Amino acid sequence: MDELAEGIRRVTLPLPARPGHVHAYLLPGEDGWTIVDTGLGLPDARERWAAELDGLPGRVVRIVVTHFHPDHVGAALDLAELTGAPVSQGRLDYEQCDLVWGHDDWADVLVDWFRCHGVPDHVMLELIEQGSRYRPFIRYQPDPELLDPGDHVDGWRTVAAPGHADGQLMLLRDGVLVAADHLLGRISPTVGLWPRSRLDPLGDYLGALEETIALEARLALPGHGEPIVDPAGRARELIEHHRERLAATAAALGDEPRSGYEVPHPLFGDDLTPSARRFAVAETLSHLERLVLEGGATRYEGVGSVTYTSA
Ligand SMILES: [Zn+2]
């Protein structure tokens, strides 16, 4: 456990794949600690948390989950059982959490959706397997206390940060932003279009980045990587990054209709691991949908297929 500014503590938990770690933050409060995020529910999650919390002065009074991705929500139940503390999660985020992790039909939904976006059958299996890899390590808390943007949690205000996940929430107090995966220091958070999610995640993300600039936070504590001392500057870089990516995606389109799978991904290139390919398709689609809304691309919907051309 690391001590950060203003009494905030940080626990770093392992992930089996890149980026190899995820941070949880412990926020000190009047009646005890608020833990933000829980790590992946690996078989030893509970023991690991018990060891981290051993010697912590005061008790844990609350657990906040920023978003439903496996590395953040995975050990929520373990941690709740260990501490006896209630779990809070965003209303929209919990809805999606339950939709994706609480139902066995999610793989079928993904197959239909990837197929519709041009993923050939011979790569489908590895994409789907990749997506269910973490499923055994997700033990979320059913019926959490639901949060909405603007709510207050022990003096921290919840701030909507859609894009990386539709219902992602950050926490802000006195210029310190617990930023989840909205702002990361060295990597660009993935912003993908997924089935049954909001229709323009990149537009949501760019809007949320503009709002992040307006927050004028002096420190951001991200889910991965080191604290960010210029959150507004980092938000501007990420906006710029996506503007370049939008231009590259537009340049890759022509008169010939292409699926989201066929449009080359400017960052990932052609040599993709199954995991990277999953995110590449979803990210390409979030850029294509933004282009459609900005008048830079046209979408064609056929029977069971979606393709794009330049506008
Ligand atoms: Zn994460």
Boltz pocket constraint, residues with backbone or C-beta under 6 A from the ligand:
constraints:
  - pocket:
      binder: B
      contacts: [[A, 22], [A, 69], [A, 71], [A, 72], [A, 181], [A, 223], [A, 224]]
      max_distance: 6.0
